């Protein structure tokens, strides 16, 4: 279980890195990658999923006080990105 969560964390971090590169290339008109990359929604979605996986990783793998603190911060980032994606915060 620990190896699977670590693998998912690294995989989604890599995918999020690619999403960031594609979004910046399209937004700043270096190269047109696709219509979806004209906004920051792919970055928000990638970071949201990655932070949720990292929060789960901290909850399962870490011990002690930092287990709950890191879990809470990671989950707070993930939830706040969901609010931004559905336009509850403008």
Residue pairs with C-beta under 8 A, 6 or more apart in sequence:
1 60
2 60
2 61
5 53
5 56
5 57
5 60
5 61
6 57
6 61
8 53
9 50
9 53
9 54
9 57
12 46
12 49
12 50
12 53
13 50
15 46
16 43
16 46
16 47
16 49
16 50
19 37
19 42
19 43
19 45
19 46
20 43
20 46
22 33
22 34
22 37
22 42
23 33
23 37
23 39
23 40
23 42
23 43
24 30
25 31
25 33
25 37
26 32
26 33
26 34
26 37
26 38
27 37
27 38
27 40
36 42
41 85
44 81
44 84
44 85
45 81
45 85
47 77
47 81
48 78
48 81
48 82
48 85
49 78
51 74
51 75
51 77
51 78
51 81
52 74
52 75
52 78
54 74
55 70
55 71
55 74
55 75
55 78
58 66
58 67
58 70
58 71
58 74
59 67
59 71
62 70
62 71
80 89
83 89
